[in-house]
């Protein structure tokens, strides 16, 4: 998550340092899940740096590790990033296949916003969209505003102050958007906001 935030803020040096720390921690632990997470971080940084070839290699390795250890959601999230790297690399057919595969897993898990973002990316490359509910479009204009503020890390009181509404109303909006997105936490909602922006 820290690497993601640093990349989003344009702090590529910080993101590289965080990715390097993840790699060291993964080497110390020896855990496959930690190694995959480190590869995702390195892939995200490589993609931000414009090195799509390194991003593809790292993200493909992460997907394979996640598949081996049986963590389909993490594999799907890594596949979504891999799809973006493949598109930059000039392989839209593989990008569509990875994005559609990710969307199917995310959709089955009830992570509709992430599935919608992966699906929208596949469609942007000429792939067919999946069928089924796409609830993100049902967010109200206010809920979209609240989602953007949640993604900035604001509390309900800070959201209320920014939007000139009561704290209770802000909390109500946050609860509604979490339910509509099918997520359990503000952190997951922030990830959805990022995926929707980049999708």
Order of alpha helices (4+ residues) and beta strands (2+ residues): alpha-alpha-alpha-alpha-alpha-alpha-alpha-alpha-alpha-alpha-alpha
